[in-house]
Amino acid sequence: MSVVDSTKEIMSISRFLQYMRCPALFKAIYVDKSVPRSFNIYAHVGSTVHMAHEVMCNYLIEHEKIPELTHVREKAKVYWESKLDKVTDLMEVIVEQEKMANRLIDTYYKFFQKQDMRPKYVEERILWYPPGYPFALQGIVDRIDEDGHVCDLKTSGKSPPRSKATGNYYVPRSTGYDLQMNTYFMLAREGLNIDVPGGSFEYVVKNKTPKVVKVNYELKQAHLDSTLDMMARIYDSIQKGNFPPNRLGTFCSPTSCSNWHPCTGL
């Protein structure tokens, strides 16, 4: 457990990853607050699937059984409609993506039924003050099971890569996902005092025929240490006001970045 220090700035893994993608966009979102965080229909699909996962887990914790699919779908519909005023996409896109959200929920529900789920913490917000570091670290972990296993749920347009040697799915290092899981390991272990054996990603893949791919992720202390050191370097750059644009990045385009026009002047 760490000592609370209210003078330390609270940082999240999403902030660190945003800086890694583009420091200029980080400044626009978090410093200048001139650009709102994006919320398109595809993000809404992911949020709705996460909400359905939360409903299933909480129902299982409370009733010791899995809810009926109709119950999950009803809750998902209420959530879907409650957030539509934040979405700016065209109506035909919204209608099509609602169908996709329903297919993904149905697919994940079938996967959930077949697992021996023992959730203990669901959508748990955890705050930790890493000793010797100038910031506090906060995150919301999708699920922590009774045995300490950490799970992060992802909606994805494609499956994770497979190893050519073994054929097994894996999470590449330095993709952001690995940094996210390492952060959740630290939050669960240090913030909740849980003995964490490892974790997994559950990818709900948006194919024509959706599927769920589970990828186990190993806890390695060296990776946790390097993640904290990386965060410290980024935090130092933020404090020094280093916000160069990353115009070679994947998201540097007028369609992908809401700060593109003011940043480029084009």
FIVOVEX-849428 format. One line per 4 residues: for each residue x, y, z of C-alpha. Coordinates in Angstrom, 2 decimals, padded with zeros to 5 digits, always signed. Layout:
% FIVOVEX-849428
X:Y:Z | ...
***
This chain:
% FIVOVEX-849428
+000.00:+000.00:+000.00 | +001.24:+003.52:-000.77 | +001.04:+006.74:+001.20 | -001.57:+009.20:-000.08
-000.06:+012.49:-001.28 | -002.72:+014.93:-002.45 | -000.09:+017.19:-004.01 | +000.73:+014.62:-006.68
-001.04:+014.84:-010.03 | -003.26:+011.86:-010.86 | -002.33:+010.25:-014.16 | -003.92:+007.38:-016.08
-002.51:+004.93:-018.61 | -004.76:+006.50:-021.27 | -003.02:+009.86:-020.73 | +000.41:+008.31:-021.07
-000.63:+006.44:-024.22 | -002.14:+009.61:-025.70 | +001.18:+011.41:-025.19 | +003.01:+008.52:-026.84
+000.69:+008.73:-029.87 | +001.01:+012.51:-030.24 | +002.24:+015.00:-027.62 | +000.58:+017.90:-029.50
-002.83:+016.24:-029.30 | -002.22:+015.47:-025.62 | -001.67:+019.20:-025.04 | -004.84:+020.12:-026.96
-006.95:+017.64:-024.96 | -005.51:+017.81:-021.45 | -003.65:+021.13:-021.16 | -005.41:+023.62:-023.45
-008.71:+021.72:-023.32 | -009.37:+023.07:-026.81 | -010.29:+019.67:-028.26 | -012.82:+017.34:-026.62
-011.99:+013.67:-026.32 | -013.52:+011.89:-029.30 | -016.68:+009.83:-028.88 | -017.76:+008.31:-032.18
-020.19:+005.51:-032.83 | -017.44:+002.88:-032.83 | -016.30:+003.93:-029.35 | -019.95:+003.74:-028.30
-020.13:+000.13:-029.51 | -017.14:-000.74:-027.33 | -018.61:+001.06:-024.32 | -021.90:-000.80:-024.73
-020.19:-004.19:-024.85 | -018.24:-003.24:-021.72 | -021.48:-002.28:-020.00 | -023.00:-005.66:-020.93
-019.95:-007.38:-019.43 | -020.44:-005.36:-016.25 | -024.11:-006.38:-016.08 | -023.22:-010.07:-016.46
-020.51:-009.95:-013.80 | -022.50:-008.00:-011.22 | -025.52:-010.26:-011.70 | -023.31:-013.32:-011.24
-021.80:-011.86:-008.06 | -025.21:-010.97:-006.61 | -027.27:-013.99:-007.69 | -024.55:-016.65:-008.16
-025.85:-017.37:-011.63 | -025.62:-015.81:-015.09 | -028.49:-013.53:-016.13 | -030.74:-014.29:-019.07
-029.60:-012.83:-022.38 | -032.83:-010.80:-022.60 | -031.89:-009.06:-019.33 | -028.45:-008.16:-020.68
-029.88:-006.94:-023.98 | -032.45:-004.76:-022.22 | -029.79:-003.10:-020.08 | -027.59:-002.62:-023.16
-030.43:-000.96:-025.08 | -031.06:+001.53:-022.28 | -027.35:+002.35:-022.10 | -027.05:+002.63:-025.90
-029.88:+005.11:-026.17 | -028.74:+007.16:-023.17 | -025.42:+008.08:-024.86 | -026.55:+008.71:-028.43
-026.76:+012.47:-027.92 | -022.94:+012.50:-027.66 | -022.48:+010.76:-031.01 | -022.26:+012.83:-034.19
-022.30:+010.07:-036.82 | -024.99:+009.77:-039.48 | -028.18:+007.96:-038.51 | -027.68:+005.10:-040.97
-024.26:+004.46:-039.45 | -025.77:+004.50:-035.95 | -028.46:+001.98:-036.91 | -025.91:-000.36:-038.49
-023.57:-000.14:-035.51 | -026.38:-000.84:-033.04 | -026.89:-004.14:-034.88 | -023.16:-004.80:-034.55
-023.25:-004.03:-030.80 | -026.09:-006.53:-030.36 | -024.19:-009.22:-032.29 | -021.09:-008.63:-030.16
-023.09:-008.82:-026.94 | -024.71:-012.08:-028.05 | -021.30:-013.49:-028.94 | -019.70:-012.45:-025.66
-022.67:-013.79:-023.69 | -022.13:-017.26:-025.20 | -018.43:-017.04:-024.35 | -019.26:-015.90:-020.79
-021.60:-018.85:-020.31 | -018.85:-021.35:-021.09 | -016.29:-019.88:-018.70 | -015.97:-020.63:-015.01
-016.26:-016.96:-014.13 | -015.59:-015.92:-010.53 | -015.54:-012.11:-010.68 | -014.74:-010.19:-007.49
-014.10:-006.66:-008.76 | -015.87:-005.24:-011.81 | -015.06:-001.88:-013.41 | -013.02:-001.14:-010.30
-011.47:+002.33:-010.06 | -008.09:+002.07:-008.31 | -005.75:+004.84:-007.19 | -002.12:+004.17:-006.26
+000.79:+006.41:-005.30 | +003.97:+004.71:-006.57 | +006.71:+005.32:-003.99 | +009.48:+007.55:-005.34
+007.52:+008.70:-008.39 | +006.15:+012.25:-008.87 | +002.61:+011.22:-009.86 | -000.31:+009.11:-008.69
-001.61:+006.38:-010.97 | -005.30:+005.69:-011.52 | -007.17:+003.21:-013.67 | -010.44:+001.35:-014.07
-009.91:-002.42:-014.32 | -012.61:-004.32:-016.22 | -012.53:-007.42:-014.03 | -010.47:-009.03:-011.29
-011.44:-012.59:-010.45 | -011.42:-014.19:-007.00 | -008.03:-015.78:-007.69 | -006.52:-012.36:-008.52
-006.54:-012.89:-012.29 | -006.88:-009.54:-014.10 | -009.00:-009.31:-017.25 | -009.28:-006.50:-019.78
-012.07:-006.58:-022.36 | -011.41:-005.27:-025.87 | -013.62:-004.74:-028.91 | -011.50:-004.99:-032.01
-011.88:-004.94:-035.77 | -009.49:-007.86:-036.10 | -008.01:-010.69:-034.09 | -004.68:-010.25:-032.30
-001.62:-011.65:-034.13 | -000.60:-015.29:-033.98 | +002.86:-016.64:-033.31 | +004.36:-018.26:-036.41
+006.12:-020.77:-034.18 | +003.20:-021.92:-032.03 | +000.09:-020.58:-033.73 | -001.02:-019.06:-030.42
-002.45:-015.56:-030.16 | -000.26:-013.00:-028.39 | -000.12:-009.33:-027.42 | +002.91:-007.57:-028.95
+005.03:-005.50:-026.58 | +004.97:-001.70:-026.88 | +001.53:-001.69:-028.50 | -000.15:+000.11:-025.62
-002.14:-002.98:-024.65 | +000.86:-004.48:-022.87 | +001.51:-001.21:-021.05 | -002.15:-001.10:-020.06
-002.10:-004.63:-018.62 | +001.15:-003.99:-016.75 | -000.48:-000.91:-015.23 | -003.51:-002.93:-014.16
-001.24:-005.53:-012.59 | +000.40:-002.82:-010.48 | -002.91:-001.21:-009.53 | -004.46:-004.51:-008.46
-001.38:-005.65:-006.56 | -000.42:-002.39:-004.90 | -003.74:-000.53:-004.81 | -005.93:-003.45:-003.68
-003.21:-005.61:-002.06 | -004.08:-008.58:-004.30 | -001.73:-011.43:-005.13 | -001.97:-011.23:-008.93
-000.97:-014.43:-010.79 | -001.37:-012.94:-014.27 | -004.02:-011.66:-016.62 | -005.74:-011.97:-019.95
-007.32:-009.95:-022.71 | -010.73:-010.95:-024.02 | -011.00:-009.63:-027.58 | -014.54:-009.37:-028.91
-013.76:-009.32:-032.61 | -016.06:-007.49:-035.01 | -015.93:-009.88:-037.96 | -018.93:-010.72:-040.13
-019.26:-013.60:-037.71 | -018.10:-012.11:-034.39 | -015.95:-014.18:-032.06 | -014.12:-013.90:-028.74
-010.38:-014.51:-028.56 | -008.80:-014.89:-025.13 | -005.09:-014.08:-024.85 | -003.22:-014.77:-021.62
-000.63:-012.22:-020.49 | +002.18:-013.06:-018.09 | +003.16:-010.87:-015.15 | +006.87:-010.04:-015.22
+008.35:-007.72:-012.61 | +010.88:-006.33:-015.10 | +008.01:-005.24:-017.35 | +006.27:-003.51:-014.46
+009.46:-001.65:-013.55 | +010.07:-000.56:-017.14 | +006.46:+000.61:-017.45 | +006.85:+002.88:-014.41
+010.16:+004.22:-015.70 | +008.57:+004.96:-019.08 | +005.76:+006.82:-017.32 | +008.29:+008.84:-015.32
+010.07:+009.93:-018.51 | +006.80:+010.94:-020.16 | +005.64:+012.79:-017.05 | +008.93:+014.71:-016.97
+008.43:+015.71:-020.63 | +004.90:+016.90:-019.86 | +006.13:+019.01:-016.94 | +008.78:+020.56:-019.17
+006.14:+021.51:-021.76 | +007.46:+019.27:-024.54 | +004.52:+018.81:-026.91 | +005.84:+018.26:-030.46
+003.38:+017.03:-033.11 | +003.79:+013.45:-034.29 | +002.98:+013.96:-037.96 | +004.33:+010.54:-038.86
+001.91:+008.80:-036.50 | -000.97:+006.54:-037.48 | -003.57:+009.02:-036.21 | -002.10:+012.12:-037.88
-004.78:+012.81:-040.49 | -007.81:+015.11:-040.76 | -010.16:+012.13:-040.42 | -008.46:+010.60:-037.36
-007.45:+013.68:-035.36 | -009.79:+016.48:-034.28 | -006.75:+018.73:-033.72 | -005.31:+018.19:-037.21
-006.40:+021.48:-038.82 | -005.25:+023.86:-036.04 | -002.08:+021.82:-035.56 | -001.04:+021.76:-039.23
-002.60:+025.05:-040.30 | -004.03:+023.34:-043.38
***
